[in-house]
Amino acid sequence: MIEENFIKIYEKSFKENWDLPALTDYNTRETFTYGEVAEQIARLHLLFKYCQIRRGDKIALVGRNTPRWCIAFMAAVSYGAIIVPILQDFNANDVQHIVNHSDSVLLFAGDLIWENLEVDKLSQLRATISLVDYTCLDQRDGECITQCLGDMDKLFKKAYPKGFTRDDVRFAELTNDKVILINYTSGTTGFSKGVMLTGNNLGGNVCFGISSKLHFSGSKCLSFLPLAHAYGCAFDLLVPLAVGTHITLLGKIPSPKILLKALEEVKPNLIICVPLILEKIYRKQILPMLNKRPLKWALNVPLLDSRIYGQVRKKLVDAFGGRFEQVIVGGAPLNAEVEAFLYRIKFPFTVGYGMTECGPLISYTHHSEFIPRSSGRILEGYMQVKIDSSDPELIPGEICVRGENVMAGYYKNQEATEKVIDKDGWLHTGDMGTVNNDDTIFIKGRYKTMILGANGQNIYPEEIESKLNNMPFIMESLVIEKDGRLVALVYPDYEAVDDYGIANEDLPVAMEEIRKNLNKEVAPYEQIAKIHLYPTEFEKTPKRSIKRYLYTNFSPI
């Protein structure tokens, strides 16, 4: 158990950083200081008290990233309730299922999401509150929540007749072993489970972030990952609010164009992102520049290449705002070619590893110590790692971890909990990898996606896909086994196809050439027998991982 009390970290932070800006909506420019956030939290605490919300009651939260989303989250947690953040990308049926399965009694929702929900299917819900202005969107018969919210100014003045000051910030007295958050995963297996995270699990992540100085008082952060996901929640919300960072919430889909503009304006001190962001910028902006003939020639000239890479690095650093210490990549594997290029130009990035069940962090290394193709070092003092292999350094095995960050279990699903956490407390991650002598983790792929080759070799389709996705005219790919052979499903990059004037009927010819080139780069047992064109993007989870289980039985027409 960690020493610091998770909830009291924020009681202290709001008092110490009272006058500093805490939350800004990038679109409206509305800003709340730490003191104003604390006051808004106190108002919601009055509402919860009026509603007789008890310790352990569930409060669900779904909507885009906004200051009021963050305030509702922190209000529930600091009151002693259990927050159930739901990804806004879930469809209405999934949202309704999660609200019901989690036994949530209150729901904070964005207005657009609320319009698609069916009230009569939310049987346990007492009321729904708007994330736009905290008005009551709906309440169960007999409830007086609308009236309470309408009278909030009077109730607040009565509770704090001399005005709300930093001395009035008092959060719940709750030990770290209590469940604070239930996070519903939407994995590539198609089964959603409620991950129960305690104050100790979340506190382990936060304390590591504080001790690593990822954020600090007065620093700036641009939040563009979904805060309902464990990765964004921990490092774009919980760690920043624990130390006095100013968080700007993008609140829209982070396309490269939108994101680079926001980064230039905000100039954050740390950037947390998923691989897809860097990969798109690399493929759409950097590669075309490097492939211009004069530049391509110059890169083959000694001394000139280092100067050019230095210029590319400066352009990329400036594009990301110019003030950040490092970019931390997580949530999925980073494409090998993109990683190698960024490392070659000495761009300050690092790759971490985690999962929702660890709230999320398992391993991380500062960019100055980052080893290419690794996923960082296990969190010393917080986590342990072991590889289920006869030779953990050379032979991949399932990665197992235990420690402060490992979840309490899956909500109302003891059977699933026992499948992943063994009697000795080891969480079986489902990822295959190796670990070196200083506990640096190297991930090969998912255990469930591993293909056993004809001669007994372990084939990791993600590694082949990583190479294939860097080939011309490929937007994304999926490697599967079909009739004892490896085949690739490919969704083409139609923009690139059009730019080069390639007709649709000529695409199979281009793909065959790509297949031959790919097979020169992979091992003999990883050879692709056929590329099949796929007409649409692959269906993905909200964190942009392909739902592989949907395509295992693919049959070309």
C-alpha positions as a Python dict, from the first residue, in 0.01 Angstrom:
ca = {
    (1, 'M'): (0, 0, 0),
    (2, 'I'): (136, 344, -93),
    (3, 'E'): (178, 595, 190),
    (4, 'E'): (-1, 894, 34),
    (5, 'N'): (-381, 903, 59),
    (6, 'F'): (-515, 932, -296),
    (7, 'I'): (-806, 1169, -220),
    (8, 'K'): (-605, 1389, 16),
    (9, 'I'): (-350, 1451, -262),
    (10, 'Y'): (-617, 1663, -432),
    (11, 'E'): (-740, 1833, -116),
    (12, 'K'): (-384, 1955, -67),
    (13, 'S'): (-331, 2047, -434),
    (14, 'F'): (-646, 2260, -463),
    (15, 'K'): (-545, 2454, -152),
    (16, 'E'): (-183, 2506, -257),
    (17, 'N'): (-259, 2599, -619),
    (18, 'W'): (-573, 2802, -544),
    (19, 'D'): (-508, 3095, -779),
    (20, 'L'): (-345, 2901, -1064),
    (21, 'P'): (-543, 2813, -1380),
    (22, 'A'): (-656, 2450, -1369),
    (23, 'L'): (-891, 2375, -1661),
    (24, 'T'): (-949, 2550, -1994),
    (25, 'D'): (-1190, 2453, -2271),
    (26, 'Y'): (-990, 2494, -2593),
    (27, 'N'): (-1303, 2567, -2797),
    (28, 'T'): (-1478, 2822, -2573),
    (29, 'R'): (-1166, 2943, -2385),
    (30, 'E'): (-1361, 2912, -2058),
    (31, 'T'): (-1109, 2874, -1775),
    (32, 'F'): (-1140, 2761, -1412),
    (33, 'T'): (-872, 2824, -1150),
    (34, 'Y'): (-799, 2557, -890),
    (35, 'G'): (-1006, 2759, -644),
    (36, 'E'): (-1299, 2778, -886),
    (37, 'V'): (-1278, 2404, -954),
    (38, 'A'): (-1284, 2342, -578),
    (39, 'E'): (-1594, 2563, -547),
    (40, 'Q'): (-1773, 2379, -829),
    (41, 'I'): (-1684, 2049, -660),
    (42, 'A'): (-1831, 2180, -332),
    (43, 'R'): (-2157, 2264, -515),
    (44, 'L'): (-2182, 1912, -653),
    (45, 'H'): (-2104, 1773, -307),
    (46, 'L'): (-2411, 1962, -179),
    (47, 'L'): (-2614, 1800, -456),
    (48, 'F'): (-2484, 1453, -367),
    (49, 'K'): (-2561, 1515, 1),
    (50, 'Y'): (-2912, 1634, -89),
    (51, 'C'): (-2960, 1318, -299),
    (52, 'Q'): (-2829, 1108, -7),
    (53, 'I'): (-2553, 960, -222),
    (54, 'R'): (-2364, 715, -2),
    (55, 'R'): (-2011, 582, 1),
    (56, 'G'): (-1987, 325, -275),
    (57, 'D'): (-2278, 457, -484),
    (58, 'K'): (-2189, 468, -853),
    (59, 'I'): (-2197, 788, -1060),
    (60, 'A'): (-2161, 742, -1437),
    (61, 'L'): (-2005, 1003, -1663),
    (62, 'V'): (-2012, 1020, -2045),
    (63, 'G'): (-1929, 1306, -2279),
    (64, 'R'): (-1647, 1487, -2454),
    (65, 'N'): (-1351, 1621, -2260),
    (66, 'T'): (-1456, 1952, -2101),
    (67, 'P'): (-1385, 2131, -1771),
    (68, 'R'): (-1727, 2023, -1641),
    (69, 'W'): (-1649, 1660, -1726),
    (70, 'C'): (-1333, 1689, -1513),
    (71, 'I'): (-1517, 1866, -1230),
    (72, 'A'): (-1791, 1600, -1220),
    (73, 'F'): (-1522, 1329, -1211),
    (74, 'M'): (-1331, 1490, -926),
    (75, 'A'): (-1650, 1574, -736),
    (76, 'A'): (-1764, 1212, -734),
    (77, 'V'): (-1421, 1080, -635),
    (78, 'S'): (-1360, 1338, -361),
    (79, 'Y'): (-1710, 1283, -216),
    (80, 'G'): (-1644, 912, -170),
    (81, 'A'): (-1866, 783, -451),
    (82, 'I'): (-1739, 549, -724),
    (83, 'I'): (-1700, 714, -1065),
    (84, 'V'): (-1787, 518, -1380),
    (85, 'P'): (-1636, 707, -1677),
    (86, 'I'): (-1774, 588, -2012),
    (87, 'L'): (-1607, 649, -2348),
    (88, 'Q'): (-1827, 875, -2557),
    (89, 'D'): (-1745, 660, -2862),
    (90, 'F'): (-1953, 375, -2721),
    (91, 'N'): (-2290, 336, -2890),
    (92, 'A'): (-2611, 403, -2697),
    (93, 'N'): (-2670, 34, -2622),
    (94, 'D'): (-2322, -1, -2472),
    (95, 'V'): (-2368, 314, -2261),
    (96, 'Q'): (-2701, 187, -2132),
    (97, 'H'): (-2551, -154, -2054),
    (98, 'I'): (-2263, 0, -1859),
    (99, 'V'): (-2490, 236, -1663),
    (100, 'N'): (-2710, -58, -1566),
    (101, 'H'): (-2434, -315, -1507),
    (102, 'S'): (-2243, -71, -1283),
    (103, 'D'): (-2558, 2, -1077),
    (104, 'S'): (-2511, 376, -1134),
    (105, 'V'): (-2766, 600, -960),
    (106, 'L'): (-2665, 929, -1124),
    (107, 'L'): (-2547, 1003, -1477),
    (108, 'F'): (-2360, 1310, -1602),
    (109, 'A'): (-2398, 1320, -1981),
    (110, 'G'): (-2330, 1537, -2281),
    (111, 'D'): (-2657, 1657, -2435),
    (112, 'L'): (-2596, 1487, -2773),
    (113, 'I'): (-2529, 1153, -2605),
    (114, 'W'): (-2833, 1191, -2382),
    (115, 'E'): (-3059, 1238, -2685),
    (116, 'N'): (-2971, 887, -2808),
    (117, 'L'): (-3034, 709, -2478),
    (118, 'E'): (-3362, 536, -2391),
    (119, 'V'): (-3465, 650, -2043),
    (120, 'D'): (-3696, 355, -1979),
    (121, 'K'): (-3398, 119, -2014),
    (122, 'L'): (-3205, 293, -1732),
    (123, 'S'): (-3409, 146, -1451),
    (124, 'Q'): (-3176, 219, -1156),
    (125, 'L'): (-3091, 574, -1258),
    (126, 'R'): (-3234, 844, -1034),
    (127, 'A'): (-3138, 1140, -1252),
    (128, 'T'): (-2929, 1258, -1548),
    (129, 'I'): (-2740, 1586, -1526),
    (130, 'S'): (-2617, 1788, -1824),
    (131, 'L'): (-2242, 1831, -1870),
    (132, 'V'): (-2312, 2159, -2050),
    (133, 'D'): (-2448, 2352, -1750),
    (134, 'Y'): (-2525, 2098, -1474),
    (135, 'T'): (-2901, 2129, -1522),
    (136, 'C'): (-3121, 1823, -1473),
    (137, 'L'): (-3204, 1651, -1803),
    (138, 'D'): (-3427, 1388, -1646),
    (139, 'Q'): (-3525, 1262, -1303),
    (140, 'R'): (-3719, 966, -1173),
    (141, 'D'): (-4068, 1023, -1034),
    (142, 'G'): (-4051, 1145, -676),
    (143, 'E'): (-3702, 1298, -706),
    (144, 'C'): (-3642, 1670, -637),
    (145, 'I'): (-3301, 1702, -805),
    (146, 'T'): (-3422, 1964, -1054),
    (147, 'Q'): (-3539, 2179, -764),
    (148, 'C'): (-3210, 2128, -577),
    (149, 'L'): (-3005, 2239, -876),
    (150, 'G'): (-3235, 2538, -926),
    (151, 'D'): (-3184, 2640, -562),
    (152, 'M'): (-2810, 2568, -561),
    (153, 'D'): (-2703, 2932, -520),
    (154, 'K'): (-2917, 2963, -205),
    (155, 'L'): (-2801, 2629, -70),
    (156, 'F'): (-2438, 2719, -135),
    (157, 'K'): (-2468, 3058, 33),
    (158, 'K'): (-2629, 2894, 334),
    (159, 'A'): (-2352, 2635, 356),
    (160, 'Y'): (-2075, 2895, 314),
    (161, 'P'): (-2216, 3227, 445),
    (162, 'K'): (-1872, 3392, 449),
    (163, 'G'): (-1784, 3275, 98),
    (164, 'F'): (-1595, 2964, -12),
    (165, 'T'): (-1223, 2973, 73),
    (166, 'R'): (-935, 2729, 48),
    (167, 'D'): (-991, 2641, 415),
    (168, 'D'): (-1332, 2504, 317),
    (169, 'V'): (-1182, 2239, 88),
    (170, 'R'): (-1254, 1915, 273),
    (171, 'F'): (-1268, 1588, 86),
    (172, 'A'): (-1378, 1241, 194),
    (173, 'E'): (-1185, 1044, 453),
    (174, 'L'): (-1134, 725, 258),
    (175, 'T'): (-859, 465, 285),
    (176, 'N'): (-666, 367, -27),
    (177, 'D'): (-801, 12, -33),
    (178, 'K'): (-1150, 132, -132),
    (179, 'V'): (-1264, 116, -496),
    (180, 'I'): (-1263, 465, -649),
    (181, 'L'): (-1331, 400, -1015),
    (182, 'I'): (-1485, 134, -1241),
    (183, 'N'): (-1348, 156, -1594),
    (184, 'Y'): (-1520, -51, -1862),
    (185, 'T'): (-1280, -184, -2120),
    (186, 'S'): (-1369, -237, -2482),
    (187, 'G'): (-1101, -476, -2589),
    (188, 'T'): (-1019, -652, -2913),
    (189, 'T'): (-1194, -966, -2782),
    (190, 'G'): (-1535, -796, -2792),
    (191, 'F'): (-1618, -848, -2423),
    (192, 'S'): (-1652, -544, -2197),
    (193, 'K'): (-1556, -583, -1831),
    (194, 'G'): (-1568, -332, -1544),
    (195, 'V'): (-1217, -283, -1405),
    (196, 'M'): (-1229, -190, -1035),
    (197, 'L'): (-946, 49, -946),
    (198, 'T'): (-876, 144, -586),
    (199, 'G'): (-726, 458, -438),
    (200, 'N'): (-403, 262, -413),
    (201, 'N'): (-408, 165, -784),
    (202, 'L'): (-473, 523, -895),
    (203, 'G'): (-243, 664, -628),
    (204, 'G'): (42, 441, -748),
    (205, 'N'): (13, 593, -1095),
    (206, 'V'): (-20, 947, -961),
    (207, 'C'): (267, 921, -712),
    (208, 'F'): (494, 779, -980),
    (209, 'G'): (396, 1069, -1209),
    (210, 'I'): (470, 1320, -934),
    (211, 'S'): (807, 1168, -839),
    (212, 'S'): (905, 1148, -1208),
    (213, 'K'): (817, 1519, -1248),
    (214, 'L'): (606, 1442, -1555),
    (215, 'H'): (400, 1750, -1463),
    (216, 'F'): (471, 2028, -1213),
    (217, 'S'): (307, 2338, -1067),
    (218, 'G'): (252, 2597, -1338),
    (219, 'S'): (329, 2360, -1626),
    (220, 'K'): (95, 2327, -1925),
    (221, 'C'): (-80, 2021, -2064),
    (222, 'L'): (-294, 1971, -2376),
    (223, 'S'): (-542, 1692, -2314),
    (224, 'F'): (-660, 1527, -2636),
    (225, 'L'): (-687, 1159, -2539),
    (226, 'P'): (-1026, 1044, -2403),
    (227, 'L'): (-1026, 1105, -2028),
    (228, 'A'): (-1267, 813, -1985),
    (229, 'H'): (-977, 587, -2083),
    (230, 'A'): (-724, 495, -1813),
    (231, 'Y'): (-422, 637, -2002),
    (232, 'G'): (-564, 986, -2060),
    (233, 'C'): (-731, 990, -1719),
    (234, 'A'): (-410, 919, -1529),
    (235, 'F'): (-166, 1143, -1714),
    (236, 'D'): (-380, 1417, -1867),
    (237, 'L'): (-603, 1465, -1560),
    (238, 'L'): (-506, 1299, -1231),
    (239, 'V'): (-131, 1368, -1230),
    (240, 'P'): (-167, 1727, -1363),
    (241, 'L'): (-436, 1817, -1105),
    (242, 'A'): (-221, 1668, -828),
    (243, 'V'): (62, 1916, -886),
    (244, 'G'): (-94, 2240, -1016),
    (245, 'T'): (-67, 2197, -1393),
    (246, 'H'): (-285, 2400, -1631),
    (247, 'I'): (-487, 2153, -1844),
    (248, 'T'): (-630, 2267, -2178),
    (249, 'L'): (-898, 2027, -2302),
    (250, 'L'): (-909, 1991, -2681),
    (251, 'G'): (-1258, 1840, -2678),
    (252, 'K'): (-1256, 1729, -3042),
    (253, 'I'): (-1111, 1454, -3261),
    (254, 'P'): (-733, 1519, -3274),
    (255, 'S'): (-665, 1511, -3648),
    (256, 'P'): (-302, 1609, -3724),
    (257, 'K'): (-411, 1951, -3854),
    (258, 'I'): (-626, 2034, -3550),
    (259, 'L'): (-377, 1889, -3304),
    (260, 'L'): (-68, 2067, -3440),
    (261, 'K'): (-251, 2400, -3433),
    (262, 'A'): (-352, 2344, -3070),
    (263, 'L'): (-2, 2232, -2970),
    (264, 'E'): (145, 2545, -3126),
    (265, 'E'): (-98, 2763, -2928),
    (266, 'V'): (-82, 2585, -2590),
    (267, 'K'): (290, 2496, -2595),
    (268, 'P'): (261, 2209, -2342),
    (269, 'N'): (549, 2093, -2122),
    (270, 'L'): (466, 1726, -2171),
    (271, 'I'): (277, 1548, -2450),
    (272, 'I'): (91, 1223, -2393),
    (273, 'C'): (-23, 1054, -2713),
    (274, 'V'): (-106, 727, -2887),
    (275, 'P'): (107, 592, -3177),
    (276, 'L'): (-156, 674, -3439),
    (277, 'I'): (-89, 1047, -3394),
    (278, 'L'): (286, 1022, -3458),
    (279, 'E'): (240, 768, -3737),
    (280, 'K'): (-2, 994, -3926),
    (281, 'I'): (228, 1295, -3894),
    (282, 'Y'): (523, 1083, -4010),
    (283, 'R'): (344, 939, -4312),
    (284, 'K'): (156, 1250, -4421),
    (285, 'Q'): (410, 1524, -4349),
    (286, 'I'): (762, 1392, -4290),
    (287, 'L'): (790, 1114, -4549),
    (288, 'P'): (676, 1330, -4845),
    (289, 'M'): (939, 1588, -4747),
    (290, 'L'): (1218, 1329, -4716),
    (291, 'N'): (1125, 1166, -5048),
    (292, 'K'): (1184, 1482, -5250),
    (293, 'R'): (1475, 1410, -5484),
    (294, 'P'): (1730, 1674, -5366),
    (295, 'L'): (1669, 1585, -5000),
    (296, 'K'): (1683, 1212, -5070),
    (297, 'W'): (2021, 1261, -5240),
    (298, 'A'): (2154, 1477, -4957),
    (299, 'L'): (2066, 1213, -4695),
    (300, 'N'): (2322, 982, -4856),
    (301, 'V'): (2602, 1236, -4813),
    (302, 'P'): (2801, 1211, -4486),
    (303, 'L'): (2766, 1518, -4260),
    (304, 'L'): (2476, 1648, -4467),
    (305, 'D'): (2245, 1379, -4333),
    (306, 'S'): (2298, 1481, -3969),
    (307, 'R'): (2230, 1846, -4055),
    (308, 'I'): (1911, 1754, -4239),
    (309, 'Y'): (1793, 1530, -3956),
    (310, 'G'): (1863, 1815, -3716),
    (311, 'Q'): (1647, 2047, -3924),
    (312, 'V'): (1368, 1788, -3940),
    (313, 'R'): (1388, 1742, -3562),
    (314, 'K'): (1365, 2118, -3507),
    (315, 'K'): (1063, 2145, -3736),
    (316, 'L'): (893, 1861, -3554),
    (317, 'V'): (975, 2000, -3209),
    (318, 'D'): (846, 2345, -3314),
    (319, 'A'): (531, 2187, -3459),
    (320, 'F'): (465, 2025, -3119),
    (321, 'G'): (485, 2361, -2944),
    (322, 'G'): (861, 2379, -2882),
    (323, 'R'): (850, 2372, -2500),
    (324, 'F'): (790, 2005, -2419),
    (325, 'E'): (1048, 1788, -2246),
    (326, 'Q'): (933, 1465, -2409),
    (327, 'V'): (650, 1288, -2590),
    (328, 'I'): (526, 976, -2412),
    (329, 'V'): (371, 720, -2646),
    (330, 'G'): (138, 453, -2511),
    (331, 'G'): (-188, 269, -2563),
    (332, 'A'): (-60, 54, -2852),
    (333, 'P'): (272, -46, -3013),
    (334, 'L'): (454, 226, -3208),
    (335, 'N'): (531, 139, -3570),
    (336, 'A'): (893, 18, -3591),
    (337, 'E'): (989, 238, -3889),
    (338, 'V'): (841, 550, -3728),
    (339, 'E'): (1017, 472, -3401),
    (340, 'A'): (1351, 413, -3577),
    (341, 'F'): (1324, 744, -3763),
    (342, 'L'): (1235, 944, -3451),
    (343, 'Y'): (1524, 783, -3264),
    (344, 'R'): (1762, 856, -3555),
    (345, 'I'): (1679, 1227, -3558),
    (346, 'K'): (1702, 1235, -3173),
    (347, 'F'): (1342, 1343, -3125),
    (348, 'P'): (1265, 1339, -2748),
    (349, 'F'): (1014, 1055, -2721),
    (350, 'T'): (967, 741, -2516),
    (351, 'V'): (730, 445, -2525),
    (352, 'G'): (549, 322, -2214),
    (353, 'Y'): (337, 16, -2146),
    (354, 'G'): (20, -28, -1950),
    (355, 'M'): (-334, -159, -1942),
    (356, 'T'): (-662, -49, -1788),
    (357, 'E'): (-624, -322, -1524),
    (358, 'C'): (-319, -135, -1390),
    (359, 'G'): (-475, 208, -1404),
    (360, 'P'): (-278, 198, -1649),
    (361, 'L'): (100, 220, -1604),
    (362, 'I'): (324, -87, -1591),
    (363, 'S'): (654, 38, -1737),
    (364, 'Y'): (813, 366, -1847),
    (365, 'T'): (1158, 509, -1909),
    (366, 'H'): (1258, 873, -1955),
    (367, 'H'): (1342, 950, -2319),
    (368, 'S'): (1711, 995, -2236),
    (369, 'E'): (1730, 626, -2133),
    (370, 'F'): (1483, 483, -2385),
    (371, 'I'): (1592, 164, -2565),
    (372, 'P'): (1445, 126, -2917),
    (373, 'R'): (1171, -140, -2952),
    (374, 'S'): (1128, -150, -2575),
    (375, 'S'): (828, -42, -2370),
    (376, 'G'): (1023, 105, -2082),
    (377, 'R'): (1136, -29, -1747),
    (378, 'I'): (897, -177, -1490),
    (379, 'L'): (801, 88, -1231),
    (380, 'E'): (1059, 42, -956),
    (381, 'G'): (902, 37, -611),
    (382, 'Y'): (551, 3, -752),
    (383, 'M'): (543, -301, -981),
    (384, 'Q'): (716, -636, -1046),
    (385, 'V'): (738, -831, -1371),
    (386, 'K'): (801, -1191, -1470),
    (387, 'I'): (795, -1364, -1809),
    (388, 'D'): (634, -1706, -1839),
    (389, 'S'): (924, -1848, -2036),
    (390, 'S'): (1221, -2084, -1989),
    (391, 'D'): (1452, -1797, -2092),
    (392, 'P'): (1281, -1459, -2020),
    (393, 'E'): (1556, -1259, -2193),
    (394, 'L'): (1552, -1449, -2522),
    (395, 'I'): (1235, -1656, -2550),
    (396, 'P'): (906, -1459, -2545),
    (397, 'G'): (647, -1563, -2289),
    (398, 'E'): (337, -1407, -2138),
    (399, 'I'): (412, -1090, -1943),
    (400, 'C'): (286, -1114, -1583),
    (401, 'V'): (290, -821, -1338),
    (402, 'R'): (194, -752, -979),
    (403, 'G'): (216, -458, -744),
    (404, 'E'): (49, -139, -631),
    (405, 'N'): (-124, -65, -963),
    (406, 'V'): (-294, -402, -1019),
    (407, 'M'): (-674, -375, -1005),
    (408, 'A'): (-901, -515, -734),
    (409, 'G'): (-1078, -724, -999),
    (410, 'Y'): (-1365, -710, -1249),
    (411, 'Y'): (-1695, -577, -1117),
    (412, 'K'): (-1948, -856, -1058),
    (413, 'N'): (-1727, -1100, -1249),
    (414, 'Q'): (-1521, -1313, -1015),
    (415, 'E'): (-1471, -1582, -1279),
    (416, 'A'): (-1303, -1337, -1520),
    (417, 'T'): (-1095, -1196, -1233),
    (418, 'E'): (-962, -1539, -1140),
    (419, 'K'): (-867, -1603, -1502),
    (420, 'V'): (-627, -1308, -1511),
    (421, 'I'): (-503, -1277, -1150),
    (422, 'D'): (-353, -1596, -1011),
    (423, 'K'): (-338, -1705, -645),
    (424, 'D'): (3, -1534, -603),
    (425, 'G'): (-130, -1198, -722),
    (426, 'W'): (28, -1205, -1069),
    (427, 'L'): (-183, -1034, -1337),
    (428, 'H'): (-154, -1223, -1665),
    (429, 'T'): (-152, -944, -1923),
    (430, 'G'): (-212, -1149, -2237),
    (431, 'D'): (90, -980, -2397),
    (432, 'M'): (393, -1179, -2512),
    (433, 'G'): (741, -1042, -2459),
    (434, 'T'): (1085, -1060, -2305),
    (435, 'V'): (1258, -867, -2028),
    (436, 'N'): (1626, -780, -1992),
    (437, 'N'): (1836, -778, -1676),
    (438, 'D'): (1728, -427, -1571),
    (439, 'D'): (1355, -506, -1608),
    (440, 'T'): (1311, -333, -1944),
    (441, 'I'): (1016, -490, -2127),
    (442, 'F'): (1012, -582, -2497),
    (443, 'I'): (665, -669, -2631),
    (444, 'K'): (623, -905, -2927),
    (445, 'G'): (244, -918, -2959),
    (446, 'R'): (-76, -1046, -2802),
    (447, 'Y'): (-90, -1406, -2678),
    (448, 'K'): (-433, -1454, -2839),
    (449, 'T'): (-322, -1323, -3180),
    (450, 'M'): (-1, -1526, -3195),
    (451, 'I'): (-3, -1773, -3486),
    (452, 'L'): (179, -2104, -3460),
    (453, 'G'): (370, -2162, -3786),
    (454, 'A'): (389, -2495, -3970),
    (455, 'N'): (736, -2566, -3826),
    (456, 'G'): (640, -2461, -3473),
    (457, 'Q'): (757, -2098, -3496),
    (458, 'N'): (568, -1829, -3305),
    (459, 'I'): (442, -1569, -3552),
    (460, 'Y'): (334, -1229, -3423),
    (461, 'P'): (105, -1071, -3684),
    (462, 'E'): (148, -723, -3534),
    (463, 'E'): (516, -724, -3637),
    (464, 'I'): (430, -810, -3998),
    (465, 'E'): (151, -549, -4003),
    (466, 'S'): (395, -288, -3877),
    (467, 'K'): (612, -343, -4186),
    (468, 'L'): (316, -368, -4423),
    (469, 'N'): (162, -44, -4300),
    (470, 'N'): (473, 144, -4409),
    (471, 'M'): (441, 22, -4768),
    (472, 'P'): (300, 260, -5032),
    (473, 'F'): (-78, 283, -5067),
    (474, 'I'): (-150, 98, -4739),
    (475, 'M'): (-371, 271, -4483),
    (476, 'E'): (-403, -24, -4244),
    (477, 'S'): (-371, -401, -4250),
    (478, 'L'): (-455, -719, -4066),
    (479, 'V'): (-259, -1045, -4097),
    (480, 'I'): (-454, -1367, -4036),
    (481, 'E'): (-410, -1739, -4094),
    (482, 'K'): (-620, -1893, -4372),
    (483, 'D'): (-596, -2260, -4472),
    (484, 'G'): (-252, -2291, -4314),
    (485, 'R'): (-112, -1981, -4491),
    (486, 'L'): (-69, -1619, -4387),
    (487, 'V'): (-284, -1369, -4572),
    (488, 'A'): (-315, -993, -4528),
    (489, 'L'): (-633, -788, -4537),
    (490, 'V'): (-551, -438, -4656),
    (491, 'Y'): (-755, -120, -4648),
    (492, 'P'): (-583, 100, -4912),
    (493, 'D'): (-477, 462, -4867),
    (494, 'Y'): (-713, 591, -5135),
    (495, 'E'): (-580, 945, -5105),
    (496, 'A'): (-231, 827, -5202),
    (497, 'V'): (-377, 601, -5473),
    (498, 'D'): (-557, 899, -5629),
    (499, 'D'): (-251, 1124, -5600),
    (500, 'Y'): (-50, 875, -5807),
    (501, 'G'): (-330, 827, -6060),
    (502, 'I'): (-369, 456, -5996),
    (503, 'A'): (-701, 315, -6117),
    (504, 'N'): (-898, 84, -5885),
    (505, 'E'): (-865, -205, -6130),
    (506, 'D'): (-484, -170, -6108),
    (507, 'L'): (-474, -192, -5728),
    (508, 'P'): (-439, -574, -5716),
    (509, 'V'): (-127, -545, -5935),
    (510, 'A'): (18, -283, -5699),
    (511, 'M'): (-65, -500, -5397),
    (512, 'E'): (110, -800, -5549),
    (513, 'E'): (426, -592, -5592),
    (514, 'I'): (392, -475, -5230),
    (515, 'R'): (354, -838, -5117),
    (516, 'K'): (678, -935, -5291),
    (517, 'N'): (865, -643, -5135),
    (518, 'L'): (722, -721, -4790),
    (519, 'N'): (832, -1085, -4812),
    (520, 'K'): (1191, -968, -4864),
    (521, 'E'): (1177, -797, -4523),
    (522, 'V'): (1026, -1078, -4314),
    (523, 'A'): (1144, -1421, -4207),
    (524, 'P'): (1065, -1719, -4435),
    (525, 'Y'): (796, -1842, -4195),
    (526, 'E'): (635, -1492, -4196),
    (527, 'Q'): (583, -1481, -4575),
    (528, 'I'): (246, -1349, -4689),
    (529, 'A'): (77, -1573, -4947),
    (530, 'K'): (-190, -1327, -5060),
    (531, 'I'): (-309, -969, -5005),
    (532, 'H'): (-686, -921, -5008),
    (533, 'L'): (-825, -571, -5050),
    (534, 'Y'): (-1073, -470, -4782),
    (535, 'P'): (-1331, -205, -4880),
    (536, 'T'): (-1359, -9, -4554),
    (537, 'E'): (-1159, 78, -4245),
    (538, 'F'): (-1146, -203, -3992),
    (539, 'E'): (-1381, -174, -3698),
    (540, 'K'): (-1197, -51, -3391),
    (541, 'T'): (-1228, -11, -3018),
    (542, 'P'): (-1250, 346, -2880),
    (543, 'K'): (-874, 342, -2821),
    (544, 'R'): (-828, 266, -3194),
    (545, 'S'): (-723, -99, -3170),
    (546, 'I'): (-865, -320, -3447),
    (547, 'K'): (-1131, -565, -3328),
    (548, 'R'): (-939, -860, -3466),
    (549, 'Y'): (-1195, -1119, -3363),
    (550, 'L'): (-1434, -984, -3627),
    (551, 'Y'): (-1200, -1083, -3912),
    (552, 'T'): (-1061, -1422, -3814),
    (553, 'N'): (-1308, -1602, -4042),
    (554, 'F'): (-1275, -1360, -4334),
    (555, 'S'): (-1347, -1513, -4675),
    (556, 'P'): (-1280, -1310, -4991),
    (557, 'I'): (-1570, -1276, -5231),
}
